[in-house]
Amino acid sequence: MPDAIIEIDKVSKRFGQLEVLKDLTFNVAPGEKLALIGPSGSGKTTILRILMTLEQINGGHIKVDGEQLWHMPANGGLAPANEAHLHRMRAKIGMVFQLFNLFPHMTVLRNVMLPPILTQGVRKEDAEARAMELLDMVGMAEKATAKPAQLSGGQKQRVAIARALALQPKVMLFDEVTSALDPELVEEVLNVMRRLAEETDMTMLLVTHEMSFAHDFADRVLFFDGGRIVEEGPPDQIFTNPREERTQGFLKKVIAAGQRI
């Protein structure tokens, strides 16, 4: 896939003696909506954290938008990336976490407008205008002057999505963004993500246990277990006719737990 926006090539990751990613290889096309599913501890969130440069790799190579992420050119070859290189590469990627990580002492508006001012040198007036557009898009414009403590969990997560979008990343990562929410608040966040998927050509990677949403959201689904991709394919294949016994067993447990697929 020569036009891949993300290229992951034989990547390994260890925490002490525990190998959480094993010789992992896959690509993501520009604009693709990719869902990563699998049991807890299978390596899904680790992949996102590596792409966000929150965790280093132990082996292999990653390219984002045609550039090495964890390496940089040096003396005709490659050397480990320095902080300046990592900082520049981070600008290509946005991430929304399970726990919203909003600044509690700032208003909703300031939470969204501050990152582009600090990291990209955007003028305050332009950052504020863009922030209000994004808050309107996620249905939070009327809460612009509120503080995070005055918001529900679903509202906080919608603000966190707007904040990540304010940096205009080429790739958006979503890590279990509904797992910390009360069940009745999940749908409002999923609706925002559906709209993003339908109305933008942004590349999006989603780690989720919401199988029905993954089915509707994704162009392609990767099923992980033990730090490897066990099976991949379009949602209809993975969720209705999985080929691998391990995938079949996982989905049976999901259905037994009451989830709709």
Secondary structure, 3 states (H helix, E strand, C coil): CCCCCEEEEEEEEEECCEEEEEEEEEEECCCCEEEEECCCCCCHHHHHHHHCCCCCCCEEEEEECCEECCEEEECCEEEECCHHHHHHHHCCEEEECCCCCCCCCCCHHHHHHHHHHHHHCCCHHHHHHHHHHHHHHCCCHHHCCCCHHHCCHHHHHHHHHHHHHHCCCCEEEEECCCCCCCHHHHHHHHHHHHHHHHHCCCEEEEECCCHHHHHHHCCEEEEEECCEEEEEECHHHHHHCCCCHHHHHHHHHHHHCCCCC
